[in-house]
Amino acid sequence: MTSKQRAYLKSLANGIDPILHVGKGGIGDALIKQADDALEARELIKLKCLENCEYSPREAAEEIAGRIGAEVVFSIGSKAVIYRRAQKNPKIELPK
C-alpha cells in the first residue's frame, strides 16, 4: 500500500466510529469472525483497545489483519484502522 493510498484511507476512517472493541478477553474466534464480516461489508473498519486489553492497538490490529488477510492502515492512541478490499462488490476505489 502506497503512502497516498494510506492517506486516502486515513481520511475516510476519520469519520467512522470503532466497531470492534478488544478487551480483557483478547482476540478470539468470535472477534475474528466479526472483523471478517465487517470488512466484507465495509472494507474499512476501526477498532479500539480498551484499558484492560493486553494488546497495544497496533499489536491487536496486526494480529487481526494477519488472520483475515487484511492490512493495518494506521494506529494512533487506543484506536487502529484495518482495510481489506471486498470480494463481491468493492466500494472504495484507492488512488493509484
C-alpha atoms as one frame of an Amber mdcrd trajectory, in Angstrom:
protein
   0.000   0.000   0.000   1.420   3.366  -1.007   1.547   6.390   1.289  -1.009
   8.128  -0.943  -3.431   5.209  -0.554  -2.787   5.091   3.190  -3.513   8.838
   3.489  -6.724   8.424   1.491  -7.920   5.571   3.730  -6.944   7.544   6.817
  -9.129  10.444   5.640 -12.057   8.058   5.092 -11.576   6.490   8.522 -11.666
   9.872  10.224 -15.474   9.922  10.206 -16.211   6.366  11.326 -16.710   5.042
  14.844 -14.934   1.960  16.217 -16.988  -1.191  15.654 -14.542  -3.667  17.193
 -13.621  -3.433  20.852 -10.730  -5.525  22.120 -10.865  -6.001  25.889  -9.579
  -8.369  28.537 -10.977 -11.334  26.571  -8.305 -10.714  23.942  -8.662 -11.747
  20.318 -10.818 -14.839  19.999 -12.507 -16.593  17.114 -15.713 -14.586  17.598
 -13.839 -11.276  17.265 -12.020 -12.530  14.169 -15.334 -13.604  12.586 -16.882
 -10.222  13.423 -13.907  -8.406  11.851 -14.037 -10.602   8.742 -17.776  -9.970
   8.245 -17.405  -6.234   8.887 -14.551  -5.917   6.389 -16.533  -7.733   3.720
 -19.437  -5.317   4.243 -17.494  -2.065   4.816 -13.888  -2.631   3.637 -12.601
  -0.168   6.259 -13.095  -0.658   9.994 -11.846   0.996  13.135 -11.047  -0.904
  16.312 -10.497   0.287  19.835  -8.416  -1.365  22.535  -9.970  -0.932  25.947
  -7.846  -0.108  29.006  -7.869  -3.697  30.272  -6.621  -5.105  26.948  -3.327
  -6.993  26.948  -2.515  -5.805  23.408  -1.486  -2.401  22.135  -3.782  -1.146
  19.346  -1.043  -1.797  16.751  -0.480  -5.360  18.017  -4.209  -6.106  18.062
  -4.711  -4.708  14.553  -1.753  -6.671  13.172  -2.967  -9.880  14.812  -6.496
  -9.483  13.410  -5.287  -8.349   9.972  -2.846 -11.241   9.746  -5.539 -13.800
  10.492  -8.037 -12.476   7.927  -5.779 -11.242   5.134  -6.204  -7.503   5.675
  -3.843  -4.542   6.089  -3.353  -2.178   9.005  -3.772   1.387   7.734  -2.656
   3.172  10.891  -2.757   3.090  14.668  -2.963   6.081  16.984  -3.827   6.316
  20.663  -6.191   3.478  21.574  -7.538   3.064  18.037  -6.423   1.379  14.823
  -7.848   1.095  11.310  -7.882  -2.035   9.123  -8.604  -2.270   5.387  -9.387
  -5.156   3.073 -10.901  -4.930  -0.399 -14.318  -6.643  -0.551 -14.546  -9.827
  -2.610 -18.020  -9.280  -4.092 -18.734  -5.576  -4.592 -15.871  -3.266  -3.616
 -16.935   0.242  -2.634 -13.638   2.029  -2.002 -11.532   2.930  -5.030  -7.927
   3.500  -3.982  -5.887   6.189  -5.763  -3.093   4.898  -7.986
